[in-house]
């Protein structure tokens, strides 16, 4: 019970300290609201625009989750292909690395212009594109590093390729997979927010941030950033909970 309480209290205390330091820095520097918002300026912004925050947060969240789920499905598929076939791994890795090296901020305007008016599709697509790579690579590495002795033993016992995958390969890959998911969650939010800001038909928290920028409303802009951070943290801990359920056996207790 004490350990579980500590897991909640420690990050909560860290966030409170961060906000206090932020408040103190703004106060000490004497920055006005139009230059830098303090945490104490955010609550009025949330109260004033509460209905917008609820609506826009939901729009950002569901598009991010859909893009992330697509990245999981497609990334896992590509990872399996590369993990089980060295030829496919050699063929696809350079393409994936080259694609991932392209800054997604440069891709967002292109996608927005290619599918004008299809804002939901555009946003989901960018969230998928930016979070796909780490999942594909993690699954590929997990499968390609599977000890050949396990395969040989199971094959000698008459196990099929699918049995080897479900009994050995998949469980071994889960720790790497969930590690990549933790990274992909934050990347998906970045992709969603980029499209919401750039798209002429943008909706969601990114569009609300852009509205604050247009009106020089710094408290609103920082309130949007904090809302995005909260959504990212919540989705991150959803992944952590799933990891404990499906790959809790790989977690080593702290010394």
C-alpha positions, 0 to 999 in steps of 0.5 A, a space after each residue: 500500500 505504501 509503495 503504491 501511494 509513493 508511486 502517486 505522491 512522488 510524481 505529484 510532488 514533482 509536478 507541484 515543485 515544477 509549477 512553483 518554480 515556474 511561478 517563481 521565475 515569472 514573478 522574479 523576472 517580472 514578465 507580463 502576461 503578454 510575454 510569459 504566462 505563469 501557472 496562476 494565469 492558467 486557471 482563469 483561462 481554463 474557466 473562461 474557455 472550459 467548453 472549448 477545452 473539453 470539446 477540443 481535448 476530445 477531438 485531439 485525443 480520439 484522433 491521436 488514439 486512432 493514429 496510434 492504433 493504426 501505427 500499432 497494427 501496421 508497425 507490428 506487421 512490418 516488424 514481423 516481416 522484417 523480424 522473420 526475414 533478413 532479406 525483407 529487413 535489409 530491403 525495408 530498413 533503409 526505406 523506413 530510416 529515410 522516411 523517419 529522417 524527414 522532418 514531419 513538420 515539412 510533411 504536414 503542409 503537404 498532407 494538408 494540401 493534398 487532402 484539403 477539407 479532410 481534417 480528421 483523415 489528415 490528423 490521423 494520418 500524421 499521428 500514424 506516420 510519426 509514431 509508426 517507426 519506433 513500433 516497427 523497429 522494436 518488433 523487428 529487433 525483438 523477433 530478429 534477436 530470438 535465440 535460434 536454439 528455441 526455434 530448433 527445439 520447438 521445431 524438433 518437437 513438431 511445433 509449427 511456425 505459428 506456434 513458435 511465434 505465439 509461444 516464444 517470439 511474441 512474449 519475447 517481443 512484448 517488453 521492446 514493444 511496450 517500450 516503443 509504445 511509450 515513445 510512440 504515444 508522445 510522438 503521436 500527440 506531436 503529429 496531431 498537434 502539428 496538423 491541427 495548427 497548420 491545417 486551414 480547417 484545424 480543430 482540436 487543441 492545436 487549433 485552440 493554441 493557434 487561436 491564442 497565438 493569433 490573439 496574443 493570449 499567452 495564458 490560453 496558449 500555455 493552458 493548451 500546452 498543459 492540457 496536451 501534457 496532461 493528455 499525454 501523461 494519461 495515455 502514457 499511463 494507459 500504456 504502462 497499465 497494459 504493459 503490467 498486464 501483458 508484460 509484467 513478468 519482464 519488470 525487475 524489482 528495484 534494488 
